[in-house]
Amino acid sequence: ARRAGLGSPNYLKLVIDGERQLSPRLGHAFGEACGLSGDGLEYFRVLVTLANARTEEERLRCHKRLGTFRHRRRVRPLTSETRDYYSRWYIPAVRELAACPGFRATPGWIAARMVPAITKTEAARALRVLFRLGLLRRTPDGKVEQAEALLSTGLEPTSRMVAAYHRGMIRHGAQSIARVPREERDISSLTLAVGAESLAQLKSRIQSFRADLLRMSAEETRATRVVQINMQLFPLTADVRGSRKGVKK
C-alpha cells in the first residue's frame, strides 16, 4: 500500500476482503507496486477496468483487449526442426495467405497471387512444408487453415537459415520501390546519433512495436492480402570513444 502511494493499508485490506473494488485510478499504481511492468502491468490494468465496468459495451471492450494477451501467449516459437519454414521467402507468405477468406490450397491459385510471382512447383513445395510442419491443417469440411495463430523466432534469431531469409526479404524491400505503387508501400529511414542507453531503448521499442503488430494481426478478421514489414537497426559509424565492438570489416 505504501509503494502504491497510500498512507494506510486499510484500503488494500478492504479490496482483498472483497468489500471494495480496486479503482482504475489506483490500478496502475498497485500494479507497479506489485512489481509488474510492460504487458503484465497492462494486463492487470485491463482486469481492474473490467472489474469496474458498468456497461456491457465496456465489458466487451475489456474482454477483447484481454483476448489479445491470450493470442500473445499462444505464439509458437520456431525451433531448429522448423528451419525449412524460412528456406524460401514465399513459404511464410503462403502460410499468411491461408488466413485470407477464400484461400484455396492449390498451387495454381497460390502462384497466381504471389508478388513477385512464383511457379506452381514452388507453391506446391510451400504447401508440403507447411503441412509437414503442422503449420497448416485441414478442417472437417475440407478447408485449409492456419494451425497456429502466431509464430516467432524469438527476439534475436541466430539461425543461418533465418539470417538468409532476412537478407532475402531486405532485397525484396529494395525491389518493391520500383515494383509496388507508392500508395501500397511505406519505405522510410532515420539516421540518428545515440548513446549506449538510447541504443538499448531503441531495440526495446522496436521489439515492443513488433509485438503490437502481432496483436493487431491476431485480431484481423477481414484479411485480403499479405504484407511484409522489415525493420533494421544497425551502426553506420564506430563508437567515437574508440571501441569498434559490433562493427565488422
DOBAZA-307347 format. One record per residue: residue number from 1; y, x, z of N, C-alpha, C in turn; residue in three letters. Coordinates in steps of 0.05 Angstrom, whole numbers. Example, Ala and Ser with C-alpha at 12.3 -4.5 7.8 and 13.67 -1.06 7.14 Angstrom:
! residues 2
REC    nr     n.yy     n.xx     n.zz    ca.yy    ca.xx    ca.zz     c.yy     c.xx     c.zz   rest
REC     1     -114      264      156      -90      246      156      -66      264      156    ALA
REC     2      -45      257      142      -21      273      143        1      258      157    SER
END
This chain:
! residues 249
REC    nr     n.yy     n.xx     n.zz    ca.yy    ca.xx    ca.zz     c.yy     c.xx     c.zz   rest
REC     1      -24       17        0        0        0        0       25       17        0    ALA
REC     2       24       40       15       48       58       16       52       70      -12    ARG
REC     3       30       79      -25       32       91      -51       44       71      -72    ARG
REC     4       39       45      -67       50       25      -85       78       18      -79    ALA
REC     5       89       30      -58      117       25      -51      121        3      -31    GLY
REC     6      100       -7      -17      103      -28        2      106      -16       30    LEU
REC     7      123      -28       46      127      -19       73      105      -27       92    GLY
REC     8       90      -49       85       70      -59      103       44      -64       87    SER
REC     9       21      -59       99       -5      -63       86      -14      -93       87    PRO
REC    10        2     -110      100       -6     -138      103      -10     -152       77    ASN
REC    11        7     -147       57        5     -160       31      -21     -153       18    TYR
REC    12      -29     -128       19      -54     -119        7      -78     -132       21    LEU
REC    13      -76     -135       47      -98     -148       62     -101     -177       53    LYS
REC    14      -78     -191       49      -80     -218       41      -92     -221       13    LEU
REC    15      -86     -202       -5      -98     -202      -31     -128     -197      -29    VAL
REC    16     -136     -178      -13     -165     -172      -10     -180     -196        2    ILE
REC    17     -167     -210       20     -179     -233       33     -179     -258       16    ASP
REC    18     -165     -256       -8     -165     -279      -26     -144     -299      -19    GLY
REC    19     -125     -293       -1     -105     -312        7      -79     -309       -9    GLU
REC    20      -76     -287      -24      -54     -283      -41      -63     -271      -68    ARG
REC    21      -48     -276      -89      -54     -263     -114      -37     -238     -117    GLN
REC    22      -48     -217     -128      -33     -193     -134      -14     -200     -157    LEU
REC    23       12     -198     -152       32     -206     -172       33     -187     -196    SER
REC    24       40     -197     -220       43     -179     -243       64     -157     -237    PRO
REC    25       84     -163     -222      105     -143     -216       93     -120     -201    ARG
REC    26       74     -125     -183       62     -104     -167       36      -93     -179    LEU
REC    27       26     -107     -200        0      -99     -211        1      -70     -221    GLY
REC    28       22      -63     -236       25      -36     -246       26      -16     -224    HIS
REC    29       42      -22     -203       45       -3     -181       19        1     -166    ALA
REC    30        4      -21     -162      -22      -18     -148      -43       -4     -165    PHE
REC    31      -41       -8     -192      -60        6     -209      -55       36     -208    GLY
REC    32      -30       45     -209      -24       73     -206      -32       83     -179    GLU
REC    33      -27       67     -158      -34       76     -131      -64       80     -128    ALA
REC    34      -80       66     -144     -109       69     -143     -119       92     -161    CYS
REC    35     -100      106     -173     -107      129     -190     -113      122     -219    GLY
REC    36     -106       98     -227     -111       90     -255      -89      100     -273    LEU
REC    37      -97      106     -298      -77      114     -319      -88      106     -346    SER
REC    38      -71      108     -366      -80      103     -394      -92       75     -397    GLY
REC    39     -115       73     -411     -128       48     -416     -137       35     -390    ASP
REC    40     -146       51     -370     -155       40     -345     -133       24     -331    GLY
REC    41     -109       36     -331      -86       22     -319      -78       -3     -335    LEU
REC    42      -79       -1     -361      -72      -25     -377      -93      -47     -374    GLU
REC    43     -118      -40     -372     -139      -60     -367     -135      -74     -341    TYR
REC    44     -128      -59     -320     -123      -71     -294      -98      -89     -295    PHE
REC    45      -77      -80     -309      -53      -96     -311      -59     -123     -325    ARG
REC    46      -75     -122     -346      -82     -147     -360      -98     -166     -342    VAL
REC    47     -116     -154     -326     -132     -171     -307     -113     -185     -288    LEU
REC    48      -93     -171     -278      -74     -183     -259      -59     -205     -273    VAL
REC    49      -50     -200     -298      -36     -221     -313      -53     -245     -317    THR
REC    50      -79     -241     -323      -98     -263     -327     -101     -279     -301    LEU
REC    51     -103     -266     -279     -106     -280     -253      -82     -297     -247    ALA
REC    52      -58     -290     -257      -34     -305     -252      -26     -324     -275    ASN
REC    53      -42     -325     -296      -35     -342     -319      -35     -371     -311    ALA
REC    54      -15     -385     -320      -12     -414     -313      -19     -432     -336    ARG
REC    55      -20     -422     -360      -25     -439     -384      -50     -429     -398    THR
REC    56      -62     -446     -414      -86     -438     -430      -78     -417     -450    GLU
REC    57      -54     -420     -461      -44     -400     -481      -43     -372     -469    GLU
REC    58      -33     -370     -445      -31     -345     -431      -59     -333     -426    GLU
REC    59      -77     -350     -417     -104     -341     -412     -118     -332     -437    ARG
REC    60     -115     -346     -459     -127     -338     -484     -116     -311     -494    LEU
REC    61      -90     -308     -490      -77     -283     -498      -89     -259     -482    ARG
REC    62      -93     -264     -456     -104     -243     -439     -133     -237     -447    CYS
REC    63     -149     -257     -452     -177     -253     -459     -179     -238     -486    HIS
REC    64     -161     -244     -504     -161     -230     -529     -155     -200     -525    LYS
REC    65     -135     -194     -508     -129     -167     -502     -152     -152     -488    ARG
REC    66     -165     -165     -469     -188     -153     -456     -210     -148     -475    LEU
REC    67     -213     -165     -496     -234     -162     -516     -231     -136     -531    GLY
REC    68     -206     -126     -534     -202     -101     -549     -213      -78     -533    THR
REC    69     -213      -80     -506     -224      -58     -490     -254      -58     -492    PHE
REC    70     -267      -81     -494     -296      -81     -498     -303      -69     -524    ARG
REC    71     -287      -73     -545     -292      -60     -571     -291      -30     -567    HIS
REC    72     -271      -21     -552     -268        8     -548     -293       20     -535    ARG
REC    73     -304        6     -516     -327       16     -502     -352       16     -520    ARG
REC    74     -351        0     -542     -374       -1     -559     -372       19     -582    ARG
REC    75     -353       37     -581     -351       57     -602     -377       74     -601    VAL
REC    76     -389       77     -624     -414       92     -625     -408      121     -632    ARG
REC    77     -415      140     -615     -410      168     -622     -430      178     -643    PRO
REC    78     -420      192     -663     -437      203     -683     -448      230     -673    LEU
REC    79     -473      235     -677     -486      260     -668     -494      276     -692    THR
REC    80     -506      299     -687     -515      316     -709     -536      303     -727    SER
REC    81     -550      283     -715     -570      269     -731     -558      251     -752    GLU
REC    82     -532      245     -749     -519      227     -768     -499      242     -785    THR
REC    83     -503      268     -788     -484      284     -805     -484      275     -834    ARG
REC    84     -506      262     -843     -506      252     -870     -485      232     -875    ASP
REC    85     -475      219     -854     -454      199     -857     -429      210     -870    TYR
REC    86     -423      235     -864     -399      248     -874     -406      267     -898    TYR
REC    87     -430      266     -908     -437      284     -930     -423      277     -956    SER
REC    88     -414      252     -960     -399      243     -983     -376      226     -974    ARG
REC    89     -352      229     -986     -329      215     -976     -332      184     -978    TRP
REC    90     -348      175     -997     -349      146    -1002     -369      132     -983    TYR
REC    91     -385      147     -969     -405      133     -951     -390      118     -928    ILE
REC    92     -371      131     -914     -356      116     -893     -340       93     -906    PRO
REC    93     -330       98     -931     -314       77     -944     -332       52     -950    ALA
REC    94     -356       57     -959     -375       34     -964     -381       19     -939    VAL
REC    95     -385       34     -917     -390       20     -892     -367        2     -883    ARG
REC    96     -342       12     -887     -319       -5     -881     -316      -28     -900    GLU
REC    97     -324      -24     -925     -323      -45     -945     -340      -68     -937    LEU
REC    98     -362      -62     -922     -380      -83     -913     -367     -103     -894    ALA
REC    99     -344      -95     -882     -330     -113     -864     -313     -133     -878    ALA
REC   100     -310     -131     -904     -294     -149     -920     -310     -174     -928    CYS
REC   101     -298     -197     -926     -311     -222     -935     -319     -219     -964    PRO
REC   102     -343     -230     -971     -352     -229     -999     -366     -203    -1006    GLY
REC   103     -370     -185     -987     -383     -160     -993     -411     -165    -1004    PHE
REC   104     -418     -150    -1025     -444     -151    -1038     -457     -124    -1037    ARG
REC   105     -480     -121    -1025     -493      -96    -1022     -509      -88    -1047    ALA
REC   106     -495      -87    -1070     -507      -79    -1095     -491      -56    -1106    THR
REC   107     -504      -36    -1118     -490      -12    -1128     -468      -19    -1148    PRO
REC   108     -473      -37    -1166     -453      -44    -1186     -428      -56    -1174    GLY
REC   109     -431      -74    -1155     -408      -87    -1142     -392      -67    -1127    TRP
REC   110     -406      -49    -1112     -392      -29    -1096     -377       -9    -1114    ILE
REC   111     -391        2    -1134     -380       23    -1151     -354       13    -1165    ALA
REC   112     -353      -12    -1172     -330      -23    -1186     -306      -26    -1169    ALA
REC   113     -309      -23    -1142     -286      -28    -1124     -277       -3    -1110    ARG
REC   114     -289       20    -1115     -281       45    -1102     -258       58    -1117    MET
REC   115     -240       70    -1101     -217       85    -1113     -216      113    -1099    VAL
REC   116     -221      134    -1115     -228      135    -1143     -256      124    -1148    PRO
REC   117     -263      119    -1173     -288      106    -1180     -312      124    -1173    ALA
REC   118     -334      111    -1166     -359      126    -1162     -380      113    -1180    ILE
REC   119     -402      126    -1184     -423      115    -1201     -441       97    -1185    THR
REC   120     -457       81    -1200     -476       64    -1186     -497       80    -1170    LYS
REC   121     -504      104    -1181     -522      121    -1167     -511      130    -1140    THR
REC   122     -485      136    -1140     -472      144    -1115     -470      121    -1095    GLU
REC   123     -464       97    -1106     -463       73    -1089     -491       67    -1077    ALA
REC   124     -512       71    -1092     -539       66    -1082     -545       87    -1060    ALA
REC   125     -536      112    -1064     -541      132    -1044     -527      125    -1018    ARG
REC   126     -503      115    -1020     -488      106     -996     -503       85     -981    ALA
REC   127     -513       65     -995     -528       43     -982     -553       54     -969    LEU
REC   128     -568       72     -982     -592       83     -970     -585       97     -944    ARG
REC   129     -564      114     -944     -557      129     -920     -549      110     -897    VAL
REC   130     -533       90     -904     -523       72     -883     -545       55     -871    LEU
REC   131     -564       46     -888     -586       31     -877     -605       49     -861    PHE
REC   132     -609       73     -870     -627       92     -856     -616       99     -829    ARG
REC   133     -589      102     -827     -577      109     -802     -573       85     -783    LEU
REC   134     -579       61     -794     -575       37     -778     -547       28     -775    GLY
REC   135     -529       37     -794     -501       30     -793     -495        5     -809    LEU
REC   136     -514       -3     -826     -513      -29     -839     -539      -44     -833    LEU
REC   137     -539      -70     -832     -563      -85     -827     -561     -112     -842    ARG
REC   138     -585     -123     -846     -586     -150     -859     -588     -171     -838    ARG
REC   139     -573     -193     -842     -574     -216     -824     -597     -234     -832    THR
REC   140     -605     -253     -815     -627     -271     -822     -622     -286     -848    PRO
REC   141     -597     -291     -856     -592     -305     -881     -590     -287     -905    ASP
REC   142     -597     -261     -901     -598     -242     -924     -573     -227     -929    GLY
REC   143     -551     -233     -915     -526     -218     -919     -527     -191     -906    LYS
REC   144     -509     -173     -914     -508     -146     -902     -482     -143     -887    VAL
REC   145     -484     -132     -862     -461     -129     -845     -462     -103     -830    GLU
REC   146     -440      -95     -818     -440      -71     -802     -456      -75     -777    GLN
REC   147     -472      -55     -769     -487      -57     -745     -472      -48     -721    ALA
REC   148     -451      -32     -725     -433      -23     -703     -404      -29     -711    GLU
REC   149     -389      -38     -691     -361      -44     -697     -344      -20     -703    ALA
REC   150     -348        2     -686     -331       26     -689     -348       50     -686    LEU
REC   151     -340       71     -700     -354       97     -699     -333      119     -692    LEU
REC   152     -343      140     -679     -325      162     -673     -341      188     -672    SER
REC   153     -328      210     -681     -340      236     -678     -330      250     -653    THR
REC   154     -314      236     -636     -302      248     -613     -274      257     -620    GLY
REC   155     -260      268     -600     -232      275     -604     -229      299     -623    LEU
REC   156     -246      319     -622     -242      343     -638     -269      352     -649    GLU
REC   157     -280      339     -670     -306      346     -681     -307      374     -691    PRO
REC   158     -330      387     -688     -333      415     -697     -353      418     -719    THR
REC   159     -368      397     -726     -388      399     -746     -377      408     -772    SER
REC   160     -391      427     -786     -382      436     -812     -381      414     -832    ARG
REC   161     -400      395     -830     -401      372     -848     -376      355     -845    MET
REC   162     -369      350     -820     -345      334     -814     -320      349     -823    VAL
REC   163     -319      375     -819     -296      391     -828     -293      389     -859    ALA
REC   164     -316      390     -873     -315      388     -902     -305      360     -910    ALA
REC   165     -314      340     -895     -305      312     -901     -274      310     -898    TYR
REC   166     -263      322     -877     -234      322     -873     -220      336     -896    HIS
REC   167     -231      359     -904     -218      373     -926     -218      356     -952    ARG
REC   168     -240      342     -956     -242      325     -980     -222      302     -978    GLY
REC   169     -219      290     -955     -200      268     -952     -171      277     -954    MET
REC   170     -165      301     -946     -138      312     -949     -132      315     -979    ILE
REC   171     -152      323     -994     -149      325    -1023     -144      298    -1035    ARG
REC   172     -159      278    -1026     -155      250    -1036     -127      241    -1030    HIS
REC   173     -117      248    -1006      -90      241     -998      -69      253    -1017    GLY
REC   174      -73      278    -1024      -54      291    -1043      -56      277    -1071    ALA
REC   175      -80      271    -1079      -83      258    -1106      -71      230    -1106    GLN
REC   176      -71      217    -1083      -61      189    -1082      -31      187    -1088    SER
REC   177      -17      209    -1086       12      209    -1092       16      201    -1121    ILE
REC   178       -2      211    -1138        1      204    -1167      -16      180    -1174    ALA
REC   179      -37      174    -1159      -56      154    -1167      -49      126    -1156    ARG
REC   180      -36      125    -1133      -32       99    -1119       -2       92    -1119    VAL
REC   181        4       67    -1126       32       58    -1125       45       63    -1098    PRO
REC   182       71       70    -1098       85       77    -1074       83       55    -1053    ARG
REC   183       85       30    -1061       85        8    -1042       57        4    -1028    GLU
REC   184       37       17    -1038       10       15    -1026        2       39    -1010    GLU
REC   185       19       58    -1006       13       82     -991       37       90     -974    ARG
REC   186       32      109     -956       53      120     -939       47      149     -935    ASP
REC   187       62      166     -948       58      195     -946       84      206     -934    ILE
REC   188       82      218     -911      105      229     -898       97      253     -881    SER
REC   189      117      269     -872      111      292     -856      135      299     -838    SER
REC   190      129      314     -817      150      323     -798      146      353     -794    LEU
REC   191      168      368     -792      167      396     -784      183      399     -759    THR
REC   192      169      406     -737      181      406     -710      179      433     -696    LEU
REC   193      198      440     -680      196      463     -662      188      452     -635    ALA
REC   194      166      462     -624      156      452     -598      146      475     -581    VAL
REC   195      144      469     -555      132      488     -536      103      481     -531    GLY
REC   196       90      496     -514       62      492     -508       57      464     -496    ALA
REC   197       74      456     -478       71      430     -465       75      407     -485    GLU
REC   198       95      410     -502      101      389     -522       78      387     -542    SER
REC   199       66      410     -549       44      410     -568       21      394     -557    LEU
REC   200       15      398     -531       -7      383     -519        0      353     -519    ALA
REC   201       25      346     -514       33      318     -514       31      306     -542    GLN
REC   202       38      321     -562       35      312     -590        6      305     -596    LEU
REC   203      -12      323     -589      -41      318     -593      -50      293     -579    LYS
REC   204      -41      290     -554      -49      267     -538      -38      241     -550    SER
REC   205      -14      241     -560       -2      217     -572      -16      210     -598    ARG
REC   206      -24      230     -614      -39      224     -638      -66      212     -632    ILE
REC   207      -79      222     -612     -105      211     -604     -102      183     -593    GLN
REC   208      -81      177     -579      -76      150     -569      -70      131     -592    SER
REC   209      -54      141     -612      -48      125     -635      -73      118     -651    PHE
REC   210      -92      138     -653     -117      132     -667     -132      110     -653    ARG
REC   211     -132      111     -626     -146       91     -610     -134       63     -615    ALA
REC   212     -108       62     -617      -94       37     -623     -103       26     -650    ASP
REC   213     -105       44     -670     -113       35     -696     -141       25     -697    LEU
REC   214     -159       37     -681     -186       28     -679     -187        0     -667    LEU
REC   215     -171       -5     -646     -170      -31     -634     -160      -52     -654    ARG
REC   216     -140      -45     -670     -129      -63     -690     -151      -70     -710    MET
REC   217     -166      -49     -718     -187      -54     -738     -209      -72     -726    SER
REC   218     -215      -68     -701     -236      -84     -688     -228     -113     -687    ALA
REC   219     -202     -119     -686     -193     -147     -685     -189     -159     -712    GLU
REC   220     -191     -143     -734     -186     -153     -761     -207     -173     -769    GLU
REC   221     -199     -196     -778     -217     -217     -787     -214     -224     -816    THR
REC   222     -194     -213     -830     -189     -220     -858     -185     -195     -875    ARG
REC   223     -203     -176     -871     -201     -151     -886     -206     -156     -916    ALA
REC   224     -190     -143     -933     -194     -146     -962     -197     -120     -976    THR
REC   225     -191      -97     -962     -194      -71     -975     -198      -50     -953    ARG
REC   226     -205      -26     -962     -210       -4     -944     -188       17     -948    VAL
REC   227     -176       27     -927     -155       48     -930     -163       73     -914    VAL
REC   228     -151       95     -920     -156      120     -906     -130      129     -893    GLN
REC   229     -131      137     -868     -108      147     -854     -114      176     -845    ILE
REC   230      -99      195     -856     -103      223     -848      -80      231     -830    ASN
REC   231      -86      245     -808      -66      255     -790      -72      285     -786    MET
REC   232      -53      302     -792      -57      331     -788      -35      342     -771    GLN
REC   233      -42      360     -753      -23      375     -737      -32      404     -737    LEU
REC   234      -15      422     -748      -23      450     -749        2      467     -749    PHE
REC   235       -1      493     -740       22      510     -737       32      521     -764    PRO
REC   236       58      524     -767       70      536     -791       80      564     -785    LEU
REC   237       81      571     -759       90      598     -751       73      608     -728    THR
REC   238       74      634     -724       62      645     -700       80      640     -676    ALA
REC   239       69      643     -652       85      639     -628      107      661     -627    ASP
REC   240      132      653     -624      154      672     -625      153      691     -601    VAL
REC   241      137      685     -581      135      703     -558      116      726     -564    ARG
REC   242      103      725     -587       86      747     -595       57      740     -598    GLY
REC   243       48      718     -586       19      710     -587       14      698     -614    SER
REC   244      -10      704     -625      -18      693     -650      -43      676     -646    ARG
REC   245      -47      666     -622      -70      650     -616      -71      625     -633    LYS
REC   246      -94      620     -645      -97      596     -661      -89      599     -690    GLY
REC   247      -78      622     -698      -70      627     -725      -87      648     -738    VAL
REC   248     -101      640     -759     -119      658     -773     -106      668     -799    LYS
REC   249     -110      693     -806     -100      704     -831     -118      695     -854    LYS
END
